[in-house]
């Protein structure tokens, strides 16, 4: 049987910091996840 799970994506520090800034600026986690195509759980971390 072949494992078809995706390998986790790696986000660079600059990208992470920009997401945090946007969140602190008032954007919701849902909006950020939708806009950047990332999982909500990734934004919540």
N, C-alpha and C positions, 0 to 999 in steps of 0.2 A: 504494500500500500504506500502511495506517495503522499508526503506531507505537503499540503497546498497552502499552508498559512503564509501570510506575507511576513517578511522580515521587518522588524521595527525600523521606522525612519529615524534618521539622526538629524536634529535641528541644530544649526550653529548658534553660538552664543548671541550673535547680533540679532538673529531672527527671534530668539527667545526674549531678549530685552525689548525688542520693538512690540511684541505681543503684550508683555507686562505693562509697558508704557500706555498702550492703547486701552488696556483693561483699567489701569489706574486713572485714565482720562475719562472713563465713564462708559466705555463699550462693554456690552454684556458678553459673558463667556459664549453664549449661544451664537451671537452675532459674529464673534471672532472665529469660532469653529466653522461656521458656514462660509464666511468670507475667504478664509485661507485654506479651506478644504482639509482641516485637521480634526481629529476626534475631540469631542468635548472633554474627555478625560485628560487629553494632552494639555488643553488650555487650563484646566483646573489645577494642574500641578504647578 
